[in-house]
Amino acid sequence: MSSEHGASPSLESIRRRIDELDAQLLALISERARCAQAVARVKQADDPEAAFYRPEREAQILRRILERNPGPLPDEEVARLFREIMSACLALERPLQIAFLGPPGTFTEQAALKHFGHSVRTVPLGSIDEVFREVEAGTAQYGVVPVENSTEGVVTHTLDMFLSSPLKISGEVELRIHHHLLTREAVLQDVRRVYSHQQSFAQCREWLDSNLPQAERVSVASNAEAARRAAAESGTAAIAGEAAAEKYGLPVLRRNIEDHPNNTTRFLIVGRPVVAPSGDDKTSILVSAPNRPGSLYRLLEPLARHGVSMTRIESRPSQCVNWEYVFFLDVEGHQEDPEVRAALQALREEAQLVKVLGSYPKAVL
């Protein structure tokens, strides 16, 4: 069929063009992989213990790619594709071992794969402190743990680990959380018991009250464990994500049952290396001060004086003295930035304790 602008391309010609582009893509990806291998050889020649994974470098690459994205693919898809390319190329140099709060099928595993890609070796562990210990021992290079949810707040166990751990924060991941009701039952009326993590119950409370008021709610260690149990028991359901549904072969009876559609969980990447500036960073700080009038003001004043924006503050018991607290702060900028460095120096003059937990790139999508 033709038009005033000339003949439309035939389906066959479009397919030939796709084949040509696929060949070019393969050649370019292979060339990128060879460059990654060359980088590895140079690094090993200079330092046999050199770190191949550079969080700041990956963040810079992704930001640059997204700035140049012409469409029609959305930024989120482009970021996912390039993360997988970088992950595969990095695995040619030295595969990363990533510990995460398991078991397999959890949102934490999804966060680990979103950040590092699928070419890493993931190690599921049973608790947050096990993840820290695995990385501290050097068995895994990095660990992934949840730190806060947009509706339910902070994960206190993660914050408490930083009181004694030498690990640094080297990155963050933000993951949109969609909860589904998984069950082998065909109708809601046949569901007598629901398994899930207590955080997921809290995030789906209104939906459960309206749709499953008669069902018993049983808290378990993770949503993946909930799916495992529901797969083996009749009359039961689990609240979990897509990954758990696939892993345990459970049909999705209702999708997106979370009470807030923008429900998001933030995860931290913990490791031993100190991360260099990427150009768009955060710094996390642990501070404490004597329990006296105005102490919190004196902790925060140096930030305002030096023009450093604080994005989050949480308090936790100090675990040393009753009724004394430590504060976890997130501020914009890298600890090497002049204004952040000056604020930290002023903070050290006021506080009993100042511990920089890490400077790291802000989450890219």
VEXLUM-737723 format. One record per residue (C-alpha): residue number from 1; residue in three letters; chain; x, y, z. Coordinates in steps of 0.02 Angstrom, whole numbers, plus 50000, padded with zeros to 5 digits. Example, Ala and Ser with C-alpha at 12.3 -4.5 7.8 and 13.67 -1.06 7.14 Angstrom:
BEGIN
{doti:1 tivex:ALA lopa:A x:50615 y:49775 z:50390}
{doti:2 tivex:SER lopa:A x:50684 y:49947 z:50357}
# end
This chain:
BEGIN
{doti:1 tivex:MET lopa:A x:50000 y:50000 z:50000}
{doti:2 tivex:SER lopa:A x:50066 y:50173 z:49958}
{doti:3 tivex:SER lopa:A x:50030 y:50347 z:50022}
{doti:4 tivex:GLU lopa:A x:50068 y:50526 z:49973}
{doti:5 tivex:HIS lopa:A x:50236 y:50507 z:50062}
{doti:6 tivex:GLY lopa:A x:50284 y:50355 z:49959}
{doti:7 tivex:ALA lopa:A x:50274 y:50168 z:49984}
{doti:8 tivex:SER lopa:A x:50274 y:50099 z:50160}
{doti:9 tivex:PRO lopa:A x:50418 y:49981 z:50201}
{doti:10 tivex:SER lopa:A x:50372 y:49798 z:50184}
{doti:11 tivex:LEU lopa:A x:50370 y:49683 z:50334}
{doti:12 tivex:GLU lopa:A x:50512 y:49584 z:50256}
{doti:13 tivex:SER lopa:A x:50622 y:49740 z:50237}
{doti:14 tivex:ILE lopa:A x:50590 y:49789 z:50419}
{doti:15 tivex:ARG lopa:A x:50641 y:49615 z:50475}
{doti:16 tivex:ARG lopa:A x:50800 y:49623 z:50371}
{doti:17 tivex:ARG lopa:A x:50842 y:49788 z:50455}
{doti:18 tivex:ILE lopa:A x:50813 y:49711 z:50627}
{doti:19 tivex:ASP lopa:A x:50930 y:49568 z:50582}
{doti:20 tivex:GLU lopa:A x:51064 y:49693 z:50529}
{doti:21 tivex:LEU lopa:A x:51044 y:49791 z:50691}
{doti:22 tivex:ASP lopa:A x:51053 y:49631 z:50795}
{doti:23 tivex:ALA lopa:A x:51218 y:49587 z:50712}
{doti:24 tivex:GLN lopa:A x:51285 y:49762 z:50748}
{doti:25 tivex:LEU lopa:A x:51226 y:49753 z:50929}
{doti:26 tivex:LEU lopa:A x:51311 y:49584 z:50954}
{doti:27 tivex:ALA lopa:A x:51473 y:49650 z:50881}
{doti:28 tivex:LEU lopa:A x:51469 y:49805 z:50992}
{doti:29 tivex:ILE lopa:A x:51427 y:49708 z:51150}
{doti:30 tivex:SER lopa:A x:51568 y:49586 z:51112}
{doti:31 tivex:GLU lopa:A x:51688 y:49731 z:51087}
{doti:32 tivex:ARG lopa:A x:51633 y:49806 z:51253}
{doti:33 tivex:ALA lopa:A x:51665 y:49639 z:51337}
{doti:34 tivex:ARG lopa:A x:51841 y:49631 z:51263}
{doti:35 tivex:CYS lopa:A x:51873 y:49807 z:51330}
{doti:36 tivex:ALA lopa:A x:51817 y:49749 z:51503}
{doti:37 tivex:GLN lopa:A x:51941 y:49605 z:51493}
{doti:38 tivex:ALA lopa:A x:52077 y:49728 z:51445}
{doti:39 tivex:VAL lopa:A x:52033 y:49836 z:51595}
{doti:40 tivex:ALA lopa:A x:52049 y:49682 z:51707}
{doti:41 tivex:ARG lopa:A x:52222 y:49642 z:51639}
{doti:42 tivex:VAL lopa:A x:52283 y:49820 z:51669}
{doti:43 tivex:LYS lopa:A x:52213 y:49822 z:51846}
{doti:44 tivex:GLN lopa:A x:52288 y:49654 z:51891}
{doti:45 tivex:ALA lopa:A x:52457 y:49706 z:51824}
{doti:46 tivex:ASP lopa:A x:52455 y:49861 z:51934}
{doti:47 tivex:ASP lopa:A x:52377 y:49779 z:52087}
{doti:48 tivex:PRO lopa:A x:52331 y:49594 z:52103}
{doti:49 tivex:GLU lopa:A x:52202 y:49641 z:52236}
{doti:50 tivex:ALA lopa:A x:52123 y:49782 z:52134}
{doti:51 tivex:ALA lopa:A x:51934 y:49805 z:52147}
{doti:52 tivex:PHE lopa:A x:51849 y:49776 z:51980}
{doti:53 tivex:TYR lopa:A x:51678 y:49836 z:52034}
{doti:54 tivex:ARG lopa:A x:51669 y:50026 z:52047}
{doti:55 tivex:PRO lopa:A x:51498 y:50086 z:52107}
{doti:56 tivex:GLU lopa:A x:51533 y:50267 z:52061}
{doti:57 tivex:ARG lopa:A x:51588 y:50219 z:51885}
{doti:58 tivex:GLU lopa:A x:51430 y:50116 z:51853}
{doti:59 tivex:ALA lopa:A x:51320 y:50257 z:51917}
{doti:60 tivex:GLN lopa:A x:51406 y:50381 z:51802}
{doti:61 tivex:ILE lopa:A x:51384 y:50267 z:51651}
{doti:62 tivex:LEU lopa:A x:51198 y:50241 z:51686}
{doti:63 tivex:ARG lopa:A x:51166 y:50427 z:51711}
{doti:64 tivex:ARG lopa:A x:51255 y:50468 z:51549}
{doti:65 tivex:ILE lopa:A x:51157 y:50335 z:51454}
{doti:66 tivex:LEU lopa:A x:50990 y:50396 z:51522}
{doti:67 tivex:GLU lopa:A x:51031 y:50577 z:51479}
{doti:68 tivex:ARG lopa:A x:51056 y:50521 z:51298}
{doti:69 tivex:ASN lopa:A x:50907 y:50404 z:51289}
{doti:70 tivex:PRO lopa:A x:50808 y:50456 z:51133}
{doti:71 tivex:GLY lopa:A x:50664 y:50333 z:51162}
{doti:72 tivex:PRO lopa:A x:50549 y:50247 z:51127}
{doti:73 tivex:LEU lopa:A x:50611 y:50132 z:51267}
{doti:74 tivex:PRO lopa:A x:50578 y:50211 z:51438}
{doti:75 tivex:ASP lopa:A x:50725 y:50255 z:51551}
{doti:76 tivex:GLU lopa:A x:50688 y:50111 z:51670}
{doti:77 tivex:GLU lopa:A x:50703 y:49982 z:51530}
{doti:78 tivex:VAL lopa:A x:50861 y:50061 z:51460}
{doti:79 tivex:ALA lopa:A x:50940 y:50061 z:51634}
{doti:80 tivex:ARG lopa:A x:50894 y:49877 z:51657}
{doti:81 tivex:LEU lopa:A x:50971 y:49828 z:51490}
{doti:82 tivex:PHE lopa:A x:51134 y:49920 z:51522}
{doti:83 tivex:ARG lopa:A x:51147 y:49853 z:51700}
{doti:84 tivex:GLU lopa:A x:51140 y:49677 z:51628}
{doti:85 tivex:ILE lopa:A x:51273 y:49717 z:51498}
{doti:86 tivex:MET lopa:A x:51387 y:49789 z:51633}
{doti:87 tivex:SER lopa:A x:51351 y:49640 z:51746}
{doti:88 tivex:ALA lopa:A x:51398 y:49515 z:51611}
{doti:89 tivex:CYS lopa:A x:51557 y:49611 z:51566}
{doti:90 tivex:LEU lopa:A x:51608 y:49624 z:51749}
{doti:91 tivex:ALA lopa:A x:51584 y:49437 z:51771}
{doti:92 tivex:LEU lopa:A x:51718 y:49410 z:51637}
{doti:93 tivex:GLU lopa:A x:51839 y:49503 z:51751}
{doti:94 tivex:ARG lopa:A x:51789 y:49428 z:51918}
{doti:95 tivex:PRO lopa:A x:51612 y:49371 z:51966}
{doti:96 tivex:LEU lopa:A x:51546 y:49458 z:52121}
{doti:97 tivex:GLN lopa:A x:51478 y:49361 z:52269}
{doti:98 tivex:ILE lopa:A x:51325 y:49453 z:52338}
{doti:99 tivex:ALA lopa:A x:51245 y:49407 z:52505}
{doti:100 tivex:PHE lopa:A x:51064 y:49455 z:52531}
{doti:101 tivex:LEU lopa:A x:50924 y:49431 z:52656}
{doti:102 tivex:GLY lopa:A x:50844 y:49271 z:52591}
{doti:103 tivex:PRO lopa:A x:50775 y:49149 z:52553}
{doti:104 tivex:PRO lopa:A x:50769 y:49156 z:52362}
{doti:105 tivex:GLY lopa:A x:50615 y:49245 z:52297}
{doti:106 tivex:THR lopa:A x:50620 y:49392 z:52420}
{doti:107 tivex:PHE lopa:A x:50610 y:49575 z:52373}
{doti:108 tivex:THR lopa:A x:50789 y:49591 z:52438}
{doti:109 tivex:GLU lopa:A x:50845 y:49468 z:52304}
{doti:110 tivex:GLN lopa:A x:50754 y:49573 z:52174}
{doti:111 tivex:ALA lopa:A x:50845 y:49727 z:52238}
{doti:112 tivex:ALA lopa:A x:51014 y:49636 z:52227}
{doti:113 tivex:LEU lopa:A x:50981 y:49584 z:52047}
{doti:114 tivex:LYS lopa:A x:50917 y:49756 z:52000}
{doti:115 tivex:HIS lopa:A x:51077 y:49836 z:52065}
{doti:116 tivex:PHE lopa:A x:51208 y:49708 z:52013}
{doti:117 tivex:GLY lopa:A x:51124 y:49619 z:51866}
{doti:118 tivex:HIS lopa:A x:51101 y:49432 z:51846}
{doti:119 tivex:SER lopa:A x:51284 y:49387 z:51813}
{doti:120 tivex:VAL lopa:A x:51331 y:49388 z:51997}
{doti:121 tivex:ARG lopa:A x:51328 y:49244 z:52121}
{doti:122 tivex:THR lopa:A x:51192 y:49275 z:52250}
{doti:123 tivex:VAL lopa:A x:51198 y:49199 z:52425}
{doti:124 tivex:PRO lopa:A x:51034 y:49195 z:52522}
{doti:125 tivex:LEU lopa:A x:51053 y:49211 z:52711}
{doti:126 tivex:GLY lopa:A x:50928 y:49196 z:52851}
{doti:127 tivex:SER lopa:A x:50951 y:49362 z:52942}
{doti:128 tivex:ILE lopa:A x:51019 y:49538 z:52921}
{doti:129 tivex:ASP lopa:A x:51163 y:49507 z:53043}
{doti:130 tivex:GLU lopa:A x:51214 y:49353 z:52942}
{doti:131 tivex:VAL lopa:A x:51226 y:49462 z:52786}
{doti:132 tivex:PHE lopa:A x:51341 y:49583 z:52879}
{doti:133 tivex:ARG lopa:A x:51449 y:49441 z:52946}
{doti:134 tivex:GLU lopa:A x:51467 y:49362 z:52774}
{doti:135 tivex:VAL lopa:A x:51534 y:49524 z:52702}
{doti:136 tivex:GLU lopa:A x:51642 y:49562 z:52854}
{doti:137 tivex:ALA lopa:A x:51723 y:49390 z:52835}
{doti:138 tivex:GLY lopa:A x:51759 y:49422 z:52651}
{doti:139 tivex:THR lopa:A x:51656 y:49274 z:52592}
{doti:140 tivex:ALA lopa:A x:51546 y:49395 z:52495}
{doti:141 tivex:GLN lopa:A x:51606 y:49559 z:52422}
{doti:142 tivex:TYR lopa:A x:51442 y:49649 z:52454}
{doti:143 tivex:GLY lopa:A x:51279 y:49625 z:52547}
{doti:144 tivex:VAL lopa:A x:51103 y:49690 z:52515}
{doti:145 tivex:VAL lopa:A x:50985 y:49731 z:52661}
{doti:146 tivex:PRO lopa:A x:50821 y:49828 z:52676}
{doti:147 tivex:VAL lopa:A x:50831 y:49992 z:52771}
{doti:148 tivex:GLU lopa:A x:50662 y:50081 z:52754}
{doti:149 tivex:ASN lopa:A x:50490 y:50071 z:52675}
{doti:150 tivex:SER lopa:A x:50394 y:50223 z:52614}
{doti:151 tivex:THR lopa:A x:50239 y:50179 z:52715}
{doti:152 tivex:GLU lopa:A x:50302 y:50075 z:52862}
{doti:153 tivex:GLY lopa:A x:50464 y:50168 z:52901}
{doti:154 tivex:VAL lopa:A x:50637 y:50111 z:52952}
{doti:155 tivex:VAL lopa:A x:50705 y:49933 z:52970}
{doti:156 tivex:THR lopa:A x:50781 y:49953 z:53143}
{doti:157 tivex:HIS lopa:A x:50886 y:49794 z:53138}
{doti:158 tivex:THR lopa:A x:50984 y:49860 z:52988}
{doti:159 tivex:LEU lopa:A x:51021 y:50025 z:53075}
{doti:160 tivex:ASP lopa:A x:51074 y:49938 z:53235}
{doti:161 tivex:MET lopa:A x:51202 y:49833 z:53141}
{doti:162 tivex:PHE lopa:A x:51297 y:49991 z:53094}
{doti:163 tivex:LEU lopa:A x:51329 y:50029 z:53279}
{doti:164 tivex:SER lopa:A x:51463 y:49893 z:53284}
{doti:165 tivex:SER lopa:A x:51498 y:49842 z:53104}
{doti:166 tivex:PRO lopa:A x:51651 y:49908 z:53011}
{doti:167 tivex:LEU lopa:A x:51560 y:49893 z:52843}
{doti:168 tivex:LYS lopa:A x:51525 y:50045 z:52735}
{doti:169 tivex:ILE lopa:A x:51372 y:50087 z:52631}
{doti:170 tivex:SER lopa:A x:51422 y:50082 z:52447}
{doti:171 tivex:GLY lopa:A x:51255 y:50104 z:52362}
{doti:172 tivex:GLU lopa:A x:51066 y:50109 z:52376}
{doti:173 tivex:VAL lopa:A x:50923 y:50031 z:52280}
{doti:174 tivex:GLU lopa:A x:50743 y:50090 z:52275}
{doti:175 tivex:LEU lopa:A x:50619 y:49955 z:52228}
{doti:176 tivex:ARG lopa:A x:50434 y:49982 z:52195}
{doti:177 tivex:ILE lopa:A x:50348 y:49848 z:52297}
{doti:178 tivex:HIS lopa:A x:50194 y:49762 z:52225}
{doti:179 tivex:HIS lopa:A x:50112 y:49634 z:52338}
{doti:180 tivex:HIS lopa:A x:50006 y:49495 z:52263}
{doti:181 tivex:LEU lopa:A x:49892 y:49367 z:52344}
{doti:182 tivex:LEU lopa:A x:49959 y:49196 z:52293}
{doti:183 tivex:THR lopa:A x:49855 y:49039 z:52318}
{doti:184 tivex:ARG lopa:A x:49799 y:48878 z:52237}
{doti:185 tivex:GLU lopa:A x:49620 y:48917 z:52288}
{doti:186 tivex:ALA lopa:A x:49503 y:48981 z:52152}
{doti:187 tivex:VAL lopa:A x:49403 y:49104 z:52258}
{doti:188 tivex:LEU lopa:A x:49440 y:49215 z:52407}
{doti:189 tivex:GLN lopa:A x:49307 y:49131 z:52513}
{doti:190 tivex:ASP lopa:A x:49411 y:48969 z:52517}
{doti:191 tivex:VAL lopa:A x:49563 y:49057 z:52593}
{doti:192 tivex:ARG lopa:A x:49564 y:49024 z:52781}
{doti:193 tivex:ARG lopa:A x:49744 y:49073 z:52822}
{doti:194 tivex:VAL lopa:A x:49865 y:49201 z:52749}
{doti:195 tivex:TYR lopa:A x:50054 y:49192 z:52772}
{doti:196 tivex:SER lopa:A x:50169 y:49342 z:52751}
{doti:197 tivex:HIS lopa:A x:50304 y:49447 z:52830}
{doti:198 tivex:GLN lopa:A x:50239 y:49567 z:52961}
{doti:199 tivex:GLN lopa:A x:50291 y:49718 z:52854}
{doti:200 tivex:SER lopa:A x:50187 y:49654 z:52709}
{doti:201 tivex:PHE lopa:A x:50037 y:49629 z:52821}
{doti:202 tivex:ALA lopa:A x:50054 y:49810 z:52876}
{doti:203 tivex:GLN lopa:A x:50068 y:49870 z:52696}
{doti:204 tivex:CYS lopa:A x:49911 y:49773 z:52645}
{doti:205 tivex:ARG lopa:A x:49807 y:49795 z:52803}
{doti:206 tivex:GLU lopa:A x:49661 y:49890 z:52724}
{doti:207 tivex:TRP lopa:A x:49645 y:49767 z:52580}
{doti:208 tivex:LEU lopa:A x:49646 y:49618 z:52697}
{doti:209 tivex:ASP lopa:A x:49518 y:49697 z:52813}
{doti:210 tivex:SER lopa:A x:49401 y:49725 z:52665}
{doti:211 tivex:ASN lopa:A x:49429 y:49565 z:52567}
{doti:212 tivex:LEU lopa:A x:49487 y:49430 z:52689}
{doti:213 tivex:PRO lopa:A x:49421 y:49481 z:52860}
{doti:214 tivex:GLN lopa:A x:49389 y:49299 z:52907}
{doti:215 tivex:ALA lopa:A x:49564 y:49235 z:52866}
{doti:216 tivex:GLU lopa:A x:49695 y:49204 z:53001}
{doti:217 tivex:ARG lopa:A x:49855 y:49305 z:52974}
{doti:218 tivex:VAL lopa:A x:50016 y:49213 z:53014}
{doti:219 tivex:SER lopa:A x:50181 y:49308 z:53013}
{doti:220 tivex:VAL lopa:A x:50335 y:49217 z:52944}
{doti:221 tivex:ALA lopa:A x:50517 y:49266 z:52917}
{doti:222 tivex:SER lopa:A x:50497 y:49317 z:52735}
{doti:223 tivex:ASN lopa:A x:50372 y:49326 z:52592}
{doti:224 tivex:ALA lopa:A x:50466 y:49187 z:52504}
{doti:225 tivex:GLU lopa:A x:50439 y:49075 z:52656}
{doti:226 tivex:ALA lopa:A x:50256 y:49125 z:52652}
{doti:227 tivex:ALA lopa:A x:50243 y:49068 z:52470}
{doti:228 tivex:ARG lopa:A x:50332 y:48904 z:52510}
{doti:229 tivex:ARG lopa:A x:50206 y:48866 z:52647}
{doti:230 tivex:ALA lopa:A x:50055 y:48917 z:52544}
{doti:231 tivex:ALA lopa:A x:50113 y:48805 z:52402}
{doti:232 tivex:ALA lopa:A x:50108 y:48654 z:52517}
{doti:233 tivex:GLU lopa:A x:49947 y:48687 z:52614}
{doti:234 tivex:SER lopa:A x:49766 y:48692 z:52557}
{doti:235 tivex:GLY lopa:A x:49655 y:48837 z:52608}
{doti:236 tivex:THR lopa:A x:49803 y:48953 z:52624}
{doti:237 tivex:ALA lopa:A x:49873 y:49103 z:52531}
{doti:238 tivex:ALA lopa:A x:50032 y:49206 z:52537}
{doti:239 tivex:ILE lopa:A x:50066 y:49389 z:52512}
{doti:240 tivex:ALA lopa:A x:50222 y:49399 z:52405}
{doti:241 tivex:GLY lopa:A x:50295 y:49464 z:52242}
{doti:242 tivex:GLU lopa:A x:50308 y:49398 z:52066}
{doti:243 tivex:ALA lopa:A x:50475 y:49312 z:52097}
{doti:244 tivex:ALA lopa:A x:50405 y:49207 z:52239}
{doti:245 tivex:ALA lopa:A x:50252 y:49162 z:52134}
{doti:246 tivex:GLU lopa:A x:50365 y:49097 z:51996}
{doti:247 tivex:LYS lopa:A x:50484 y:49006 z:52111}
{doti:248 tivex:TYR lopa:A x:50349 y:48911 z:52206}
{doti:249 tivex:GLY lopa:A x:50227 y:48890 z:52061}
{doti:250 tivex:LEU lopa:A x:50085 y:48983 z:52145}
{doti:251 tivex:PRO lopa:A x:49947 y:49067 z:52043}
{doti:252 tivex:VAL lopa:A x:49911 y:49251 z:52076}
{doti:253 tivex:LEU lopa:A x:49731 y:49269 z:52132}
{doti:254 tivex:ARG lopa:A x:49737 y:49459 z:52161}
{doti:255 tivex:ARG lopa:A x:49871 y:49580 z:52102}
{doti:256 tivex:ASN lopa:A x:49938 y:49739 z:52181}
{doti:257 tivex:ILE lopa:A x:49847 y:49726 z:52347}
{doti:258 tivex:GLU lopa:A x:49960 y:49851 z:52435}
{doti:259 tivex:ASP lopa:A x:49862 y:49995 z:52514}
{doti:260 tivex:HIS lopa:A x:49973 y:50130 z:52438}
{doti:261 tivex:PRO lopa:A x:50012 y:50119 z:52251}
{doti:262 tivex:ASN lopa:A x:50181 y:50207 z:52271}
{doti:263 tivex:ASN lopa:A x:50240 y:50083 z:52403}
{doti:264 tivex:THR lopa:A x:50431 y:50082 z:52389}
{doti:265 tivex:THR lopa:A x:50569 y:50000 z:52491}
{doti:266 tivex:ARG lopa:A x:50746 y:50066 z:52499}
{doti:267 tivex:PHE lopa:A x:50889 y:49942 z:52513}
{doti:268 tivex:LEU lopa:A x:51072 y:49972 z:52557}
{doti:269 tivex:ILE lopa:A x:51225 y:49893 z:52477}
{doti:270 tivex:VAL lopa:A x:51356 y:49861 z:52612}
{doti:271 tivex:GLY lopa:A x:51538 y:49819 z:52582}
{doti:272 tivex:ARG lopa:A x:51715 y:49857 z:52638}
{doti:273 tivex:PRO lopa:A x:51781 y:49977 z:52503}
{doti:274 tivex:VAL lopa:A x:51764 y:50165 z:52516}
{doti:275 tivex:VAL lopa:A x:51672 y:50234 z:52363}
{doti:276 tivex:ALA lopa:A x:51742 y:50382 z:52266}
{doti:277 tivex:PRO lopa:A x:51630 y:50530 z:52216}
{doti:278 tivex:SER lopa:A x:51512 y:50499 z:52071}
{doti:279 tivex:GLY lopa:A x:51448 y:50677 z:52052}
{doti:280 tivex:ASP lopa:A x:51276 y:50645 z:52130}
{doti:281 tivex:ASP lopa:A x:51298 y:50564 z:52300}
{doti:282 tivex:LYS lopa:A x:51231 y:50540 z:52475}
{doti:283 tivex:THR lopa:A x:51325 y:50522 z:52638}
{doti:284 tivex:SER lopa:A x:51257 y:50425 z:52788}
{doti:285 tivex:ILE lopa:A x:51318 y:50472 z:52961}
{doti:286 tivex:LEU lopa:A x:51296 y:50403 z:53137}
{doti:287 tivex:VAL lopa:A x:51308 y:50535 z:53275}
{doti:288 tivex:SER lopa:A x:51278 y:50543 z:53462}
{doti:289 tivex:ALA lopa:A x:51281 y:50680 z:53591}
{doti:290 tivex:PRO lopa:A x:51258 y:50696 z:53780}
{doti:291 tivex:ASN lopa:A x:51078 y:50695 z:53840}
{doti:292 tivex:ARG lopa:A x:51060 y:50879 z:53880}
{doti:293 tivex:PRO lopa:A x:50948 y:51023 z:53820}
{doti:294 tivex:GLY lopa:A x:50986 y:51079 z:53642}
{doti:295 tivex:SER lopa:A x:51098 y:50933 z:53599}
{doti:296 tivex:LEU lopa:A x:51004 y:50886 z:53441}
{doti:297 tivex:TYR lopa:A x:51005 y:51066 z:53383}
{doti:298 tivex:ARG lopa:A x:51194 y:51073 z:53407}
{doti:299 tivex:LEU lopa:A x:51211 y:50914 z:53301}
{doti:300 tivex:LEU lopa:A x:51110 y:50984 z:53157}
{doti:301 tivex:GLU lopa:A x:51169 y:51165 z:53159}
{doti:302 tivex:PRO lopa:A x:51337 y:51130 z:53072}
{doti:303 tivex:LEU lopa:A x:51243 y:51055 z:52924}
{doti:304 tivex:ALA lopa:A x:51137 y:51210 z:52901}
{doti:305 tivex:ARG lopa:A x:51286 y:51325 z:52928}
{doti:306 tivex:HIS lopa:A x:51384 y:51242 z:52788}
{doti:307 tivex:GLY lopa:A x:51237 y:51226 z:52668}
{doti:308 tivex:VAL lopa:A x:51222 y:51036 z:52678}
{doti:309 tivex:SER lopa:A x:51046 y:50969 z:52649}
{doti:310 tivex:MET lopa:A x:50987 y:50831 z:52765}
{doti:311 tivex:THR lopa:A x:50866 y:50707 z:52684}
{doti:312 tivex:ARG lopa:A x:50832 y:50589 z:52829}
{doti:313 tivex:ILE lopa:A x:50854 y:50573 z:53018}
{doti:314 tivex:GLU lopa:A x:50817 y:50422 z:53128}
{doti:315 tivex:SER lopa:A x:50852 y:50394 z:53313}
{doti:316 tivex:ARG lopa:A x:50896 y:50229 z:53397}
{doti:317 tivex:PRO lopa:A x:50942 y:50183 z:53577}
{doti:318 tivex:SER lopa:A x:51130 y:50192 z:53600}
{doti:319 tivex:GLN lopa:A x:51139 y:50015 z:53676}
{doti:320 tivex:CYS lopa:A x:51267 y:50086 z:53799}
{doti:321 tivex:VAL lopa:A x:51174 y:50202 z:53917}
{doti:322 tivex:ASN lopa:A x:50987 y:50198 z:53955}
{doti:323 tivex:TRP lopa:A x:50889 y:50342 z:53878}
{doti:324 tivex:GLU lopa:A x:51033 y:50400 z:53769}
{doti:325 tivex:TYR lopa:A x:51013 y:50393 z:53582}
{doti:326 tivex:VAL lopa:A x:51114 y:50392 z:53423}
{doti:327 tivex:PHE lopa:A x:51053 y:50476 z:53265}
{doti:328 tivex:PHE lopa:A x:51068 y:50414 z:53087}
{doti:329 tivex:LEU lopa:A x:51077 y:50554 z:52961}
{doti:330 tivex:ASP lopa:A x:51074 y:50553 z:52771}
{doti:331 tivex:VAL lopa:A x:51142 y:50710 z:52689}
{doti:332 tivex:GLU lopa:A x:51164 y:50760 z:52508}
{doti:333 tivex:GLY lopa:A x:51342 y:50759 z:52439}
{doti:334 tivex:HIS lopa:A x:51501 y:50657 z:52460}
{doti:335 tivex:GLN lopa:A x:51612 y:50665 z:52614}
{doti:336 tivex:GLU lopa:A x:51751 y:50730 z:52501}
{doti:337 tivex:ASP lopa:A x:51645 y:50878 z:52444}
{doti:338 tivex:PRO lopa:A x:51711 y:51038 z:52527}
{doti:339 tivex:GLU lopa:A x:51547 y:51086 z:52611}
{doti:340 tivex:VAL lopa:A x:51514 y:50910 z:52677}
{doti:341 tivex:ARG lopa:A x:51694 y:50895 z:52738}
{doti:342 tivex:ALA lopa:A x:51678 y:51062 z:52831}
{doti:343 tivex:ALA lopa:A x:51511 y:51011 z:52908}
{doti:344 tivex:LEU lopa:A x:51582 y:50845 z:52968}
{doti:345 tivex:GLN lopa:A x:51731 y:50933 z:53048}
{doti:346 tivex:ALA lopa:A x:51614 y:51053 z:53140}
{doti:347 tivex:LEU lopa:A x:51504 y:50907 z:53190}
{doti:348 tivex:ARG lopa:A x:51652 y:50815 z:53267}
{doti:349 tivex:GLU lopa:A x:51683 y:50965 z:53379}
{doti:350 tivex:GLU lopa:A x:51504 y:50953 z:53449}
{doti:351 tivex:ALA lopa:A x:51465 y:50767 z:53454}
{doti:352 tivex:GLN lopa:A x:51524 y:50626 z:53565}
{doti:353 tivex:LEU lopa:A x:51533 y:50513 z:53414}
{doti:354 tivex:VAL lopa:A x:51534 y:50542 z:53226}
{doti:355 tivex:LYS lopa:A x:51545 y:50388 z:53115}
{doti:356 tivex:VAL lopa:A x:51533 y:50408 z:52927}
{doti:357 tivex:LEU lopa:A x:51440 y:50253 z:52869}
{doti:358 tivex:GLY lopa:A x:51481 y:50287 z:52688}
{doti:359 tivex:SER lopa:A x:51466 y:50404 z:52540}
{doti:360 tivex:TYR lopa:A x:51386 y:50324 z:52387}
{doti:361 tivex:PRO lopa:A x:51293 y:50363 z:52224}
{doti:362 tivex:LYS lopa:A x:51110 y:50405 z:52238}
{doti:363 tivex:ALA lopa:A x:50995 y:50270 z:52170}
{doti:364 tivex:VAL lopa:A x:50980 y:50275 z:51980}
{doti:365 tivex:LEU lopa:A x:50798 y:50229 z:51947}
# end
